[in-house]
Amino acid sequence: MAWICITVGKRLVKNESDIRKGIKMPNKYDVLGVVKKNYGQARMSVKCQDGETRVCRVRGKMKKRNWVREGDIVLVSPWDFQSEEKGDIIFRYTRNQADWLSRKGMLTLE
């Protein structure tokens, strides 16, 4: 399926016909989670799918490009040390992508 592009003024509006195209799937080291509280300075509390609540930071590449808010579904990469307490947010899922993940059975959060 192809993207349908419509120009409105100077902005380019894209229609999401295939949501799986830009989705990042979790590997064996990453875990899905829901942002519970924003602490500021790109740090937030995330309730992860493995039952842990981690203090995660938004990695530098995502800081200005994607805004992460409370209630968003994110992909968390736990740190090598303190893996039960801290991690990095490496991807934020849109609402359509989160619905697709839950339909496939990969997202089992509250």
C-alpha positions as YAML, in Angstrom:
chain: A
units: angstrom
residues:
- id: 1
  name: MET
  ca: [0.00, 0.00, 0.00]
- id: 2
  name: ALA
  ca: [1.25, 3.43, -0.84]
- id: 3
  name: TRP
  ca: [1.17, 6.69, 1.08]
- id: 4
  name: ILE
  ca: [-1.31, 9.27, -0.15]
- id: 5
  name: CYS
  ca: [0.19, 12.76, 0.10]
- id: 6
  name: ILE
  ca: [-1.86, 15.93, 0.16]
- id: 7
  name: THR
  ca: [-0.26, 19.34, 0.35]
- id: 8
  name: VAL
  ca: [-1.96, 21.91, 2.53]
- id: 9
  name: GLY
  ca: [-0.14, 25.23, 2.33]
- id: 10
  name: LYS
  ca: [3.46, 24.50, 3.24]
- id: 11
  name: ARG
  ca: [2.71, 21.36, 5.27]
- id: 12
  name: LEU
  ca: [2.71, 17.88, 3.79]
- id: 13
  name: VAL
  ca: [-0.08, 15.72, 5.23]
- id: 14
  name: LYS
  ca: [0.43, 11.96, 4.99]
- id: 15
  name: ASN
  ca: [-2.34, 9.40, 5.18]
- id: 16
  name: GLU
  ca: [-1.43, 6.29, 7.15]
- id: 17
  name: SER
  ca: [-2.62, 3.54, 4.85]
- id: 18
  name: ASP
  ca: [-0.15, 0.97, 6.18]
- id: 19
  name: ILE
  ca: [0.77, 1.52, 9.83]
- id: 20
  name: ARG
  ca: [3.27, -1.35, 9.92]
- id: 21
  name: LYS
  ca: [5.64, 0.47, 7.56]
- id: 22
  name: GLY
  ca: [7.35, 2.71, 10.14]
- id: 23
  name: ILE
  ca: [6.75, 0.62, 13.26]
- id: 24
  name: LYS
  ca: [9.68, -0.60, 15.36]
- id: 25
  name: MET
  ca: [9.11, -4.06, 16.77]
- id: 26
  name: PRO
  ca: [10.52, -5.02, 20.19]
- id: 27
  name: ASN
  ca: [13.43, -7.45, 20.23]
- id: 28
  name: LYS
  ca: [14.35, -9.80, 23.08]
- id: 29
  name: TYR
  ca: [16.07, -7.04, 25.09]
- id: 30
  name: ASP
  ca: [13.38, -4.34, 24.76]
- id: 31
  name: VAL
  ca: [10.06, -4.13, 26.57]
- id: 32
  name: LEU
  ca: [6.82, -2.22, 25.95]
- id: 33
  name: GLY
  ca: [5.49, 0.21, 28.54]
- id: 34
  name: VAL
  ca: [3.06, 3.03, 29.34]
- id: 35
  name: VAL
  ca: [4.27, 6.45, 30.49]
- id: 36
  name: LYS
  ca: [2.76, 7.11, 33.93]
- id: 37
  name: LYS
  ca: [4.41, 10.36, 35.06]
- id: 38
  name: ASN
  ca: [6.57, 13.03, 33.45]
- id: 39
  name: TYR
  ca: [9.35, 14.34, 35.72]
- id: 40
  name: GLY
  ca: [10.74, 16.90, 33.27]
- id: 41
  name: GLN
  ca: [14.24, 17.11, 31.77]
- id: 42
  name: ALA
  ca: [13.29, 14.23, 29.39]
- id: 43
  name: ARG
  ca: [12.81, 11.79, 32.29]
- id: 44
  name: MET
  ca: [9.61, 9.92, 33.06]
- id: 45
  name: SER
  ca: [8.20, 7.01, 35.01]
- id: 46
  name: VAL
  ca: [7.19, 4.07, 32.79]
- id: 47
  name: LYS
  ca: [5.16, 1.02, 33.84]
- id: 48
  name: CYS
  ca: [6.69, -1.77, 31.78]
- id: 49
  name: GLN
  ca: [5.11, -4.98, 30.54]
- id: 50
  name: ASP
  ca: [7.45, -7.13, 32.65]
- id: 51
  name: GLY
  ca: [5.94, -5.68, 35.86]
- id: 52
  name: GLU
  ca: [8.74, -3.21, 36.66]
- id: 53
  name: THR
  ca: [8.31, 0.55, 36.98]
- id: 54
  name: ARG
  ca: [11.38, 2.25, 35.53]
- id: 55
  name: VAL
  ca: [12.61, 5.82, 35.48]
- id: 56
  name: CYS
  ca: [13.35, 6.26, 31.78]
- id: 57
  name: ARG
  ca: [14.88, 9.04, 29.77]
- id: 58
  name: VAL
  ca: [14.09, 10.02, 26.20]
- id: 59
  name: ARG
  ca: [17.14, 9.38, 24.10]
- id: 60
  name: GLY
  ca: [18.77, 12.34, 22.40]
- id: 61
  name: LYS
  ca: [17.67, 11.51, 18.86]
- id: 62
  name: MET
  ca: [14.00, 11.63, 19.93]
- id: 63
  name: LYS
  ca: [14.10, 14.69, 22.21]
- id: 64
  name: LYS
  ca: [13.08, 17.35, 19.70]
- id: 65
  name: ARG
  ca: [11.42, 15.13, 17.08]
- id: 66
  name: ASN
  ca: [8.87, 13.14, 19.10]
- id: 67
  name: TRP
  ca: [7.04, 14.50, 22.12]
- id: 68
  name: VAL
  ca: [6.28, 11.81, 24.67]
- id: 69
  name: ARG
  ca: [3.30, 12.45, 26.96]
- id: 70
  name: GLU
  ca: [1.63, 10.62, 29.84]
- id: 71
  name: GLY
  ca: [-0.40, 7.64, 28.65]
- id: 72
  name: ASP
  ca: [1.71, 7.02, 25.52]
- id: 73
  name: ILE
  ca: [2.81, 3.50, 24.62]
- id: 74
  name: VAL
  ca: [6.63, 3.43, 24.34]
- id: 75
  name: LEU
  ca: [9.41, 0.96, 23.64]
- id: 76
  name: VAL
  ca: [11.90, 0.85, 26.52]
- id: 77
  name: SER
  ca: [15.45, -0.46, 26.39]
- id: 78
  name: PRO
  ca: [16.57, -1.28, 29.96]
- id: 79
  name: TRP
  ca: [20.10, -0.28, 30.91]
- id: 80
  name: ASP
  ca: [22.79, -2.96, 31.26]
- id: 81
  name: PHE
  ca: [23.25, -2.02, 34.92]
- id: 82
  name: GLN
  ca: [20.24, -1.15, 37.13]
- id: 83
  name: SER
  ca: [18.02, -2.81, 34.51]
- id: 84
  name: GLU
  ca: [15.11, -3.14, 36.98]
- id: 85
  name: GLU
  ca: [15.18, 0.60, 37.78]
- id: 86
  name: LYS
  ca: [16.27, 2.57, 34.70]
- id: 87
  name: GLY
  ca: [16.02, 2.52, 30.92]
- id: 88
  name: ASP
  ca: [15.89, 4.53, 27.70]
- id: 89
  name: ILE
  ca: [12.77, 5.31, 25.67]
- id: 90
  name: ILE
  ca: [13.72, 4.46, 22.09]
- id: 91
  name: PHE
  ca: [10.36, 4.64, 20.27]
- id: 92
  name: ARG
  ca: [6.88, 6.11, 20.80]
- id: 93
  name: TYR
  ca: [3.93, 4.32, 19.21]
- id: 94
  name: THR
  ca: [1.01, 6.20, 17.70]
- id: 95
  name: ARG
  ca: [-2.53, 5.27, 18.68]
- id: 96
  name: ASN
  ca: [-3.04, 3.23, 15.48]
- id: 97
  name: GLN
  ca: [0.23, 1.38, 16.01]
- id: 98
  name: ALA
  ca: [-0.67, 0.63, 19.65]
- id: 99
  name: ASP
  ca: [-4.06, -0.73, 18.56]
- id: 100
  name: TRP
  ca: [-2.34, -2.93, 15.98]
- id: 101
  name: LEU
  ca: [0.08, -4.25, 18.64]
- id: 102
  name: SER
  ca: [-2.78, -5.07, 21.00]
- id: 103
  name: ARG
  ca: [-4.71, -6.87, 18.23]
- id: 104
  name: LYS
  ca: [-1.63, -8.99, 17.51]
- id: 105
  name: GLY
  ca: [-1.33, -9.87, 21.22]
- id: 106
  name: MET
  ca: [2.03, -8.19, 21.76]
- id: 107
  name: LEU
  ca: [0.65, -5.45, 24.03]
- id: 108
  name: THR
  ca: [-0.90, -6.73, 27.24]
- id: 109
  name: LEU
  ca: [-0.87, -3.65, 29.45]
- id: 110
  name: GLU
  ca: [-3.63, -2.38, 31.71]
...
